[in-house]
């Protein structure tokens, strides 16, 4: 238990060094007094936390300021892949699915189709998304894959910034 607490405190300390990312409270902290408390914020006890902090450090190091890190609706989108996070940055939102295989995200291919003014996205590769899962959007979506990161980016500007940073990484 003491080792777990020390690890969590170390993670919280490291998290605070990310710049504009708000520090998380240590394990056991219960905040119910603030109405503005966001329950979607990623906490150190969540299994995605370490991967998300690594990605937040990458973004901040590339000059893309991370404002907050949240749990993602993409948790479990790909069969057997439960780690995902939602990053609010100064340039928009990026969601990342973290694959356990160091090059796992690179095996996924994205296909875009236009139908009745909609943007329909499907995915191929291993692991496959859950049956009948895809994205149906009223605007274009942007995707990047590198290493174990499958990234869904909100804007073309953010896409260009992250793509440029990945080339330098």
N, C-alpha and C positions, 0 to 999 in steps of 0.2 A: 504494500500500500504506500509506504514511504517513497519507494522508487517511482511508482506511478505519479505521485504528487510532484516529485522533483522533475520528472520528464514533462509534465504538464506545465509547470511553472517556467521551465526552460523554453518550451514551445511558445508560451504566452509572451515571454520576454523577446524572443526572436521575432514574433509576429509584430510586436510594437515597433521593431526596427525597420519595418517596411515603408515607413513614410506616412502617407495619408490614409493607410488602412487602419480603421479603428481597432484598438486593442480589445481582445476578448477577455472575459472574466475567467478566473481559474475554475476548475471543476468544483461542483458543489454550490456555486453561486446561483441564487435564484432571484431574478429581478422581476417583480410583479408590480412595483410602484410606479413605473413610468409607462404612460400610455404610448409613447413613441418607441418603446422597446420593440425591435423587430425580431420576431420569433424565427424568421428564415435565416438569420445570420449564422454562418458556419461556426461551430464551436469546436474546441480542441478535442472533445471526446468523439467527434464524428469521424468515421473511418476515412473520409476523403480529405481531412484537414491537412495532413502533411503534403499530399500532392497539390492541393490548392495553394498552400503557402509557397511551394516551389514555383508554381506558375505565377503567383502574384509577384514574387521576387523577380522573375523573368520580365514581366510587364513593366514593373517599376524601373528595373535596370535598363529597359529599352526606352524610357522616358514616357511611358504610358501610365499615368497615375491611377492607381486602383483606389477607389473610394470605399468600396465594401465588397465582401465576399459572402455569398449565400448558398444555401442548398439549392439544387437544380431539379427541375422537372425531368431532366434527362437521365436521372438515376434509374438504371434498369432499362433504358431504351434499347440497348443492345443486349442480347441474351447473355446472361452470366456476368455482365459488366455493371456493377452497382455504384461505382465512384464517378461523380460528376459535380461540378460547381458552377455557379453563376457569379460573374465578376462585373460589378458596376464600375466603369472607368470614366475619366473625364471626356472620353471620345465616344461613349456608348457602351453597350453591353456585349460581353462575350461569354458564352457558355462552353464549358470544356468537359468532355467525357474522358476519363483517365483509364486507359487500357493497362492490364497487368503486364502484357508482353511489351518489352521496350520499343518495338516497332509495330505494335498491333494496330494502331490507328491508320497506318499507311496501307493496310490491307482493305480498307473500306473505300468504295467508289460511290460518288454522289451523282445522280442523274436528275436533271431539271427538265420539266415539261411545262408548257404554257397551255392552259385550257380555260376558256371563257374569262380571260383576264386574271386568272389565278396562276400562282407559281406552285407547282407540285413537285416535291422532291422525294425520290426513293433512294434506297441504299443497297449496295451489293458488296459482298465480301464476307470475310469471317471475322468475328462472329456476326451473324445476321441480326438485323433489328427484329424485334418481336413481330410475329405475323401481322400483316396489314398496317404496320406502323410506317409513317412517313410524315412529311410536313406539307401542309396546305396553307399558303400564305397569300395575302393581298399585295405583297411587295417582294422584291428579290431578297434572298438570303445569301449569305456568304459563308463559305466553308474553307477551312484549312486543315490539313493533316500533317503532322510531323511527330516522329518518335511515337510516344504513347498518348499524344494529345490529339483528340478529334475536336476541332473548334468550330463553333457556330457563332458568326459575328453579325452584329446588328446593322452596321453601316459599311459602305464601301471605303470610307476614310479609315475606319478602324481596321478593316481587312488589309488595306495597303500598309498601314503602320505595323501591324503584327507580322505581315509577310516580310516586310523589310527587316524587321528585328530578327526573324527566324533565319534569314540569310546570313546575318552576322554571328548568330549563335553557334 
